[in-house]
Amino acid sequence: MSNLHNNRIPKHTFDSVYAGRFGIEIEEHRIQVGSKTLSRQPHPKTLGDRRTQPYFQTDFSESQEEVVTAPELSTALARTHLHELQVMLSEELADDEIIWPLSMPPLLTDDDINFLNTHFERPWYQDYRDRLLARYGSFQHIMAGIHVNFSPSEDIIDWYAQQHAITSPVVAKNQLFFQIAQQVAGYRWLLTYLFGAAPVSENPADALPENRHEIQPVRSWRSSDFGFVNRPEILVDYTDFNAHIQQIKQYIANGEFYDKSEFYGPVRLKASGDLDNLVQNGAEYLEFRMFDIDPFSQDGISQTALSFLHLLIIDAILNPTDWQKHKLDGARAINHVVSLQHPNEPLPTSAATYAEELLTRLADIVQSAPVSQQDDFQEALDFAHSAVQDPTLTIGAHLSNYIVDDSLITFGLKRGLEILASRHHNTLADDFPTIPENLRKAYIQAHKNGLNVLTVTKDGSLQIKYDGKIQNINNEQDLAQYLTK
């Protein structure tokens, strides 16, 4: 507990340092096996209305599914919910479809690109999508990835306010959120090194260098300055909270951003409404946007990656760094270098030194962690230690072993089919072990139809929120009455 004592955190707040709420969003493409390209099948209508559905959405292309978990009290619980949603999505795929297990899409023909550009079935987003297409081209927004959402406990926000003599809860929240955003952005290059998984591009994407075949395999095209980023002239930094917000607002005012969602930094402060509302009422959560899809994980992200990110968040709370602009600019530059390294290449010497210093701090955090979290934290720390010493242990290096003729299409199809077969082979008891047997079908039906599922109560009822009211569902009750108003 030395770390906590050194930071003057009272004992009753101890567990709160390791707590918080977590959510996961994954973008992933439906692929038609026969054509080996983005599916032209429509988004499954059995997954509810995309205008209101909280769990199943689509993104830039109609093939690009977006699966969104509820906020959960741990990364493990969020990952469990992600698995449940992935199973539900797989049940609704067309006979010739799989979920593509990679961030970079398969090869697109000219006809595929034309279909991508001209077919979009969400008219309420059409104007925004048209502007993105004009601004970034056809390829950037079909790079898929994972966002992890986090908000700390109120106890930690209160403690932070006391430590900094801040009387406004809103100011304390925004400053703490931004402190975490700075530190995770400052160490983004280490996440890229450990978990980057976009070594080749099958397509001559708009922003990629023309000689990409001479460069790849890399760790992650998507994480580099050629990847899912704003245009080079757009400069939003993490030096100061107010300046950060003002920079985004200025780009919106100039028409260079459609709205706040067009900022593609590695971490975003999130709140409903506009940025003025965020400043006045406080950020609601942080969105970490740097993870590629991990094809070796059944659901796209490993517990190891989530636990390592959580350790970085805790380190940001306990051991904040003075992130001046030159340090943040340097961290971004290192991330680009690390992104474009061969996956078997070690970290640059200076970065490896920073990594070891960080891992030493994280070891203290693991030792102080609640018993229920120590195993996952220790596994993540052990992986990071080993991989910093041996780059062949990283996800990118492992994935690069499957590249054939500058392509991962064969691997992607095989792995996608394996994951789908595994999901079809499992029983409801396998995939929903914590849901009482008599509630499983109702639980699945509620999610697929976009009902807000709250919890399974101790007395064995499924709680949903409908029309502003909480409803208790018992046994295998048909939810049809809640699906139409």
N, C-alpha and C positions, 0 to 999 in steps of 0.2 A: 504493500500500500504506500510505499515511499513516494511515488509520483503524485498521488493524490494529496498526501500531507504537505509535500513541498509546494503545491499549488493552493494550499489552505482550503481545500474542499472538505466540508464537515462530513462526519461519518454517515449521517442520515441522507446525504446526497451521493454517497459512494456509488450505488448501483445506477443512479441516473446518468452518470458519465458514460456508461456502457449501454444505456437505453436509447429510446427514440422510436420514431415510426419510419418504416421503410416501404418503398414500393418499387416495382420493376415494370418497365415498358420495353417490349421488344418489337422491332420492325423485322419482318421476314416475308419472303416472296413465296407465293404458290407457283410451282413449276409444273408444266406438263411434260411427263416423262418421254412421250413419243417425240415431241418437237425439241425437247431439251432447252426450252426457253421459257420466258415469263408466260404464265397461264393467261389464256384469253377467256377462260370461264369466268362468269361474274362472281363477285363476292357472294358467299352463301346467304340467301334470304332467310334461312333458318337461324341466322345469328342476330336477328332483330334489326331495329331501325338505327342506322349509323348516326342519325342526328341526335340520338339520346342514349345510345348503348355505351355504358361505361367500361366494358371489358373488351369488346371486339370492335375495332375500327379499321380503317384503311388509311394509307398515306398518299404519297405522290402518284403512284400508279394503282390501278384497280387490283393488280396482283399482289400489292404490298400490304399484307396484313399487319395490323398493330394490335398486340395483345397487352392489356393493361391490368395489373393486379390492383387489389384494394390496398390501402395503407395497412401495414402489419407491424407488430411489436418487435420483430426481429428480422434479420435478413433471411434466416432459415424459414420462417413462416411465409415471408414474401415469396421465396423460391418454391415452397410447397404450393402456394396459390398459383404461381406461374405454371407449374407442372399440371395442375388441374385444368387450367384454361387451355394449355397446349393440347391436352387430351381431347377436350371438347371441340377445339378447332379441327383437329385431325379427323374427328368423326364426321365432319361436314364437308370434307374435301370430295371433289369429283373422283371418279374411278381412276383417272389417269394422272392425278395430281399428287405431288409430295410437297412438303415444306423444305425449301432450299436451306441447307445448314450453314451457309457462308454469307458474309457481309457483301462481298462483291458478286454481282449477278452473273449468270452465264452469258455466253456470246449472243448478241442480238444482231439479227439481219436488218437490212434497211426496212423491210416490211414490218419487222417487230418494232422498230423505232417509230415508224409511222403510226402503228396501232397504239403504242404507248402514248404518243403525243396527242392523238385525236380521240381517245376513248377515256372518258372520265365521267363517272355517274354520281357525283356529288355537286349539284349545281350551286349549293350554298358556299362552296369553296372554289368555284370555277375561276373567279377573278384573281384570287390569290395564286392559284395554281398556274394560271396563264402568265402572271408576272414572274413567278419563279422559273418557268420554262424559258421565258425570254431572257432572264437575267443570268441563269446558270446553265442552260442547255438541258439536254435530255438525260444525261447520265448521273450527274452529281446526286440528285435526290433519290435515285434508286439504289445507292449504296445503303445497306441496312445496318442497323446496330442496336445497341441496348442502352437505355437510360435507367439509372438507379436514382430514386428519390429518397430524400431524408429530411426529417425535422427533429431537432433535439427535444428533450423533455422540458416542460415549463420550469422544473427545478433548476436545470442548468442555465436557462435564460435568467432566472432570478439571481442565481449565484454570480453569473457574469455581470449583471447590473450592479450588484453589491461590490464586486471586486473593482469595478471601474467607476464607482460613484455616479452611476447613471440613474436618474429618477424616472425617465420615460421608458416603460416596457417596450414600446415600439422601437425606440432608438437602440435599446440594448439588443433586441432581437435582430434588427438589421445589421448591427455591427458584428454580432457573433456569427450570423449567417455569412457575412462577407469575409470574416476572418477564416472561416472554414473553406469558403470558395477560393480565396487566395492560396491557401496552403495546398489544397488538392490540385489546383491549376499549376502551382509551382513544382509539384512532383508528378505531373502528368506523364512525363517522359519515362518514369519507372513503370507506370501502369502499361504504357505502350510496349516497353521492353518485355515485361512479364507476360502480357495477355494479348498483344497485337496479333491479329489473325487475318490479315488481308494481303497476302504476299504477291498475288498476281492480279492483273486486270485483264479480263477476256476482251474488253472493249476499248477502243481508242477514245476514252472519255474526254470531255471537253477541256478539262483543266490539266490532264496528265501530260507529261513531257512526251514529245514525239518519239524519243528513243527509249521508251519505257521497257521494251524487250531487252535492251542492253543493261538495264538497271536491275530488273527483277530477277529472282525473288527478293522482295523487301520484307520488312516486318509488317508494315501496314500502310498501304496507300491511303486508306480512309482516314488514318490518324495524322497524316502528314499535311503540310501546307498545300498539297495538291488534292486533298481529300474533301471531306465534308466540312468546308469552311466558307466564310464570306470572302468576297473578292479581296485581293491583296491591298487595295487602297482603303479598305474599311479597318479602322483601328479602334478597337474597344479593349481597354486594358483593365487590370484588377488592382491598380495602385491605390485607389480611393473609392469608397462606396458612392459618394455623391457625384464624383466625376464619371464613374462607371455608368450610373443611371443617366446622367446628362448626355454622355456620348451616344447612348442608344436612342434617347429622345431626339437628339439632333439629327441622327440618320433617318429617323421616322419623319421628322419635319421636312427634311430635304428630299423625301421620296426615295431614298436609297434603301430603306427598309419598308416593306409593306406595313408591318407592325412589329411589336416586340418579339414575336415568335421567329422573326427572320434573323435574329442574332444567334450565331452558331458557335459561340464560345464553348469551351470544355465544361463549364459550370454555369448554370443559370439560376438566378433567384426568381422564384415563382410565386405569383399571387393572382387572384382573380382581378379583373378590371385592368386599368391601364397602369403605367409606371407611377403616376402620381398617387394612385391608390396604394401601391406597394410602399412608397415612401411614407405615406400618412398613416397606414394601418398595419404595416409590417409584412415582410415576406412570410409566406405560408410554408414553403419547403424549398429545399435545394434540389436541383436536377443535375446529376453527373452524367455527361454525355460521351464519355471517351471509350466505351467498351465495344470492340468488335464482337460478332457472334462467335462463340466457341463451339466448333463442330464436334468436339469430343465430349461435350456435355449434352445430356439428353434433351435439355430444354433451352440451351443457348448460352448459359452462363453458369459457372461453377460456384460452389460454396466457397472455395478457396479465393476466387476473385472478389466475391462479396465481402468476405471476412477481412481481406487485405484492405479494401476500400474503407471498411468500418474502422480499422486500425488507423488509417490516415486521418479519418474524421476525428477520432479521439485525440490523436496527436495534435491536430490543429486546435482543439479545445484546450488541451493541457500545456502544450509547448509552442505557442504561436511564434512565428518568425516575423521579423520586420521586413516585409516584402516590398522593397523599393523598386522603382520602375526598371532599373537596369537588371535587377535579379529576376524579375518576372519576364523581361524580354529575353534574358539569357536562358531561362527555363523553356520558353517557347522555342527558341532556336535549337536547344538540345533535343527537344521532342521531335523536331523535324529531322534532325540528323539520325536519331535513334529509329525513327519510323522508316527511313530509307536505307538503313544498314541491312546487310544480308542477315537472315534470321540466326545464323550460326556465329555471327560476329559479336564479340563482347562489348559491353558498354564502354564509351570513351573513358579514359583514366579518371578525369575529374568527376564525371558522373558516377563512376563506381565508388569513389571516395565518399561522395554525398550519400549514395545509397547505403553504404555501410554505417555511416553516422546515423542515418534515419533508422535503420534496422536495429541498431543498439537501443535507441529510444523506444522503439516498438516492443522490444523484448521486455522492458520494464512495464509497459502497459499490459502485455499478456500476463505477466506474473501477478499483477494486481487485479486481473479480471475476475468476475464471478465464475464460480466453478462450472456453471452450465455453458459458458462460452469459451472456456480455456482451450478445449480440444480443437475447436474450429480455428481459433486465433493462432494456436501453436502450429497447426498444419499449414496455415497460410504463411506464417513467418518462416517456417522451415523451407517451404517451397521457394520463397523469395531469396533466402540465404543461399540455397543450392543453385538457383537459376542465375543469380548475380555472378557466382563463381563459374558456372558452366552454362553458356547460352543455349546449348543443344537441348536443355530441359525446358525451354520456354515453349509456349503454345505455338508461336510462329515457326519455330524450328521444327517442331513435331509435324505441323501441317505441311511445311515445305517438302517433306519426304514424299508426299503424294503427288507432287507436281509432275505432269507428263507433257512434254512438248509445250511448255509454257502455259499449261492449262490445268485447272482443277475440276473440269466438268465430269470426268469419269468418277473421281472421288466424291464429288458433291452428289451425284445421282445415287451412287452406291450407299453413301452414308444416309442420305435422305430416306431411301427405301428401308434401310435398317431401322432407323428411328420409327418410321411409320409402322413397320411390321411389329416392332416391340410394343407400340401403343395398342395395336389391334389385338395382340396376343394377351395383353393384361386384362384382368377382370376389374369390375368396379371396386371390389375390395382391395385390389392392388393399388389402384390409382387414387382412391378416396378413403384411405383407411381410418381417418379421423372423423368421417361423417357417418352417423348411424345408418345402418343398412336400410331402414325404413324411410330415410330422408334423402337418399342419394339421387333418385330420379328427380325429385322436386328441386334439389340443390342444383342439378345440372340444368333443368328446365328454366329455373330462375335466372341463371347466368346467361344462357343462350338468348333469352328474351329481354335481357337488359334490365331486369329488376335489381334494385339495389339490395344485395345480400349483406346483412349485417353480421349475423353470428349464428352458431348453433348453441342454444342455451343448455344449462346444466340439466334441465328437466327433459331434454330431448326434443325441443321445438326448433324449427328453422325460422329465424326472424328475417323478414324482408321489410323494406320501406316502400310504401306505395301510396301515392297521392298525399304525401306529407305525413302519413301515419305509419306506425310500426304494426306489422301483422305477424302473428305466430302461426306457422304452418306445422301441422302434425301429420305424421304418417305419409303415405303416398298420395297426398292431396293434389288434385289437378289445379294448376295455377291459371287456368284459362280466364277466370273472372278478373284477374289482375293484369291481363295483357291488353285489354282494350278499355277505353274510357267512354 
